[in-house]
Amino acid sequence: MDKKHSLEQKHPLYFEGTFQLREPTQEVVDYLEDLLLSKKDVVRVSRTEEVTNGFDFYLSSKTVLMQIGKILYRRFGGELKVSNRLFSRDRMTSKEIYRITVMYRPARFKIGSIVNAKGHELRVEMIKKNQVLGKDTKTGEKIWFRHEDAK
């Protein structure tokens, strides 16, 4: 059975997980829409909700959900968190069924940007998963800080 056929058999509101896009720029939103369009043969967006600080997309594939999060994280940097919760138990196999949530928040700055963090004015030199390396514009001192510490 091919993937497209199996998509058609599932209920239109069926979803395996939620992709939470928080505080996105228009560039990120456009890129995500193109990405979802390119994967329309293997995943269905069953519902989209606009929330206070972004969007929630309910997707029919956990695998694609993870792929999208990783693609956006590699391209734009920022914050990526994955969590799961027990949803149900399969009656036939007694396996536990989980729904996953992938939260992605793009970085508010890029390499070369000037930010204030830890009481210093820093030029961003490197962006890692949870840490950012900045160089003080006055003293030249290199300082590591977290994304959320930048102003």
C-alpha positions, -999 to 999 in steps of 0.1 A, spaced: 0 0 0 15 34 -10 16 63 14 -8 85 -5 -34 57 -4 -30 53 33 -34 90 38 -68 89 21 -80 62 44 -75 82 76 -101 105 90 -96 141 79 -90 153 115 -66 125 123 -32 137 137 -2 122 154 14 153 167 15 191 169 40 214 154 42 247 174 57 276 156 64 304 181 73 341 174 80 334 137 92 359 111 74 361 78 105 344 62 101 314 85 63 312 79 68 313 41 95 286 43 73 263 64 43 267 41 66 257 11 79 228 31 45 215 40 33 219 4 63 198 -8 54 170 17 17 169 9 19 134 -5 31 119 29 15 142 55 -18 160 60 -22 192 80 -55 183 97 -59 217 114 -41 250 119 -47 273 148 -34 308 153 -23 313 190 -11 344 208 25 341 198 25 319 167 7 289 151 -1 253 159 -2 228 130 -17 193 136 1 168 114 -7 132 105 29 120 106 54 120 136 83 114 113 75 144 91 69 164 122 104 157 135 119 163 100 103 197 97 115 208 131 151 198 123 150 214 89 138 248 103 163 246 132 193 239 108 182 267 84 172 295 109 187 285 143 168 291 174 151 268 199 137 233 192 120 212 218 104 178 214 80 162 239 55 134 239 26 123 259 7 91 262 -25 93 242 -40 59 242 -33 21 241 -38 0 210 -65 -25 218 -51 -53 196 -14 -51 205 -16 -33 239 12 -9 227 11 26 241 3 53 215 20 87 220 13 121 204 43 143 200 47 180 202 76 198 184 80 235 194 102 257 172 111 293 179 135 310 155 165 329 168 157 366 172 192 374 159 218 362 134 256 359 134 269 395 133 239 409 151 245 432 181 226 421 212 226 430 249 232 401 272 246 397 307 251 435 309 273 436 278 268 448 243 278 417 222 284 409 186 270 374 179 299 351 167 284 316 169 250 301 176 247 266 191 217 246 203 212 263 237 241 287 238 253 317 218 289 330 217 292 368 217 322 391 216 320 423 237 321 453 213 342 473 238 366 449 255 367 420 229 359 395 256 341 364 245 310 355 265 286 325 262 249 332 269 215 316 264 191 326 236 165 339 261 191 361 279 196 383 247 177 416 245 
